[in-house]
C-alpha cells in the first residue's frame, strides 16, 4: 500500500514535471518564435511597401525629369532663335518680326506640345514683356511679381507656381511649371532679359490621379510645393492632417527620403514615403494608414495566440497517455534527450533572420538603383553599341547588338538605304557662345540632339560619339525612295551645317559615305566617311566632303608635287627672293590640293624640313633656331593646309629679312586696286582673275594669292558676293525681271544665278522680291 502510494505520488510528480516541462518548452520555443516571425513579417511588409512606393515615386520622377529635359530643350531652342534674341536684347524692335515669331511659336512649338501653357519674353532694356498668350492680368506682371519673391531663378529648371486668371468675373487658380533661360545674370537681380516657358501642370496632376491603384495597400498621393499642398487624391485623409504629417516629416527627415517613415496625428498612426522633384522644394508624398497596412499582420498575431493555446492543450492531452507508457524509463529518457541535445546541438547562424532580411532589402535596393540608372545609361550604352557596330562590323557584333538593343531600329528587319555621316567641329577659338574644346563631348551631344530633332519622322536616326570632337550619324530612309540621296540626305546635310552656324556660332566639316542597304555594310561606310574626313586638311574648314569631291585626290597616283618646285623655292630662300618664294609656295599648295591625303602630309613635312634646312644653313648667328622649333610645333598641329602655309609663309618672310610694313603697304595697294576694279566691272560676264591680272600687270595666280592672303576669302567668292549684293539691291528697289537683273550683275545663265542667289540669301530671287514688297525696306 505504501509502495502504491509512493508510486502514485511519483507518478503524479512525473506528470506534473511533464506538464510543467511542456508548458515551459512551449513558452520558451513558441513565444520567441512568434515574436521573431512577427518582427520579420512586419519588416518584410514594411520593406515591400517601401520598395513598391519608391518604384512608383521613381517612375513619376523619371517621367518628370524626362518632360523637364524636353521642355528645357524647347526653352533653349526658342531662346537661341534670332527673333527671340532681337526682342530680348535690342532697344529698337520691329514688332512685326516679333509678332510673327510669337505666332510661329504658337502654331508650331505650342501646337506640337499641348502641355505648354505659354511662352513669355522679357526685354530688360525696355522693361517690356510679350507672350504667346494674352491673359488678364498680363503674363509679364505675373512673372515680375513671382520673381521678386524668389531668392534665385535656376536656368532650365521647372519651378511650380500658382497662377490666378480671370474668366469673366471669376478668378481661376491653376498651376504651371515655369522654365527660365537667361544669358548674363539671374532675373532676380533685375539686370537681364529672359525667356520663360510656362508648362501647364495639369498633365502632371492628371498622372498623379491615375496612379493610386499602383500603390500597395492603397494610400494617398500628395504634391507639396514647400508651403502648401498643391494636389491630393485622398479619399479618407483630410488636408489638415496631411499638411501636419508632411511638415512634421520635413522637419525631422528632410534629407532622409529612403524607405517609409512613421507619422502620428491625433492618436492615429500613418506611414509616409517621399521623393523630391526638380530644383525647388517640391515633394511627392504617399501617405498610408498604419492600421490598414498592417491589418493582416494583426490577424496573424491573433492566429499565433489561438494556435499556441491549442498547441499547448493538444500537447498536454497527448502527452498524458503517452507519459504513462514512458514512465519507467523517464530518467533514461531525460538523459537521452540531454545527450541528444549535446550531440546534435549545432551553433545556429547568428542573427540569421536579420541577415536574410538584410539580404532581401539590399537586393531590393540594388534592383531599384539599377532600374533608375538603366534609364540614365541607356543612351550612353546605345551609343557604345553603335560605335562597336560600325568599327567591328561582323555578324557576331551585329548579333550582339540585336541581343543588347532588341528594340533599336537597326535591330529590326526593314528595308531602306543607310548612310553614315561624320561631323567634326572645326575651331573653338571663335564662336558665338564661347564654347571651348574641353566641352567638345557635350557640344557634340547637343549637335546630335539638334540633328535628330531636325531629321523628323521621315527617316530613322542614330548618333554616336566617335571621340571628343567627332559626331557619327547613321540615317536610314525607309522603303525604296527613288533619288533619296539627292532629295533628302544632301539637303539634310546642308541644313545641318546652317543650324550649327546659326544656333551655335560654329562651323563643322562633314564627311558623307554614300549609301548601302545591308547593316553589315555599315563598317565599310564608316571607313569611307573617316577616309573622306581626312581631306578636310586639304579642303579647309566648313567643308562638305564625299567620294565625288575626293575622287580626283584618291585616284591620283602621284606621290609628290613637281620636284622642280623644290629647287625653285630652295633657290629663292637662299637668295632671299621673297616674291618668288611666295609664288612658288602658292604653286606647291595648288599641286598638293590634288594629292592623296597621306602623300600630301608627307610632302608638307618634307617641304618644311627643306625650308628649315636651307634657312638654318644660311643663318650664321643662329638667331632663327627658336623660330624653327616653333614652326615645327605649329605645322604639326595645323588642322588645315591654309594654316600650314600661313605659318610657312611667315617663317620665310622672317628668314628673308623683309620688313613687314613694306610688304603690307604694297599688299594693301594691290588689294585696294583689285577691290576698285571689281566694283567698276562686276557687270562684265568676263570678269576673272586673268582680266584683273592683265589690268594690274601681274599674273592671275599672284593676284588670287595676294587677295586671299589679305582678306581671308578667295577672289572668286568675293566677286560672287559683290554680284549677289548688287542683285539683292536691284530686286529690292526695281521691278526688273530676274533674267535682266542676272545680266546686269554679269551672270548670263539664269539657272546658275538662281543657285548662287539662293545660297547667298537662302531664298529664291522671286521669294526675296516678294518679301521686300511685303516687308520694310532695308539697306
PyMOL commands that set and color helices and strands:
alter all, ss='L'
color gray80, all
select helices_A, chain A and resi 2-80+82-89+95-112+139-148+187-189+202-209+212-214+239-253+290-293+295-325+330-344+352-391+395-404+409-411+437-455+484-504+519-533+536-539+547-555+563-574+578-592+597-618+625-637+641-656+660-681+689-696+700-711+715-733+738-744+750-761+765-774
alter helices_A, ss='H'
color red, helices_A
select strands_A, chain A and resi 116-123+128-131+159-167+170-181+194-200+220-224+229-232+261-265+268-277+282-289+416-425+460-465+470-478+508-516+544-545
alter strands_A, ss='S'
color yellow, strands_A
deselect
rebuild
show_as cartoon
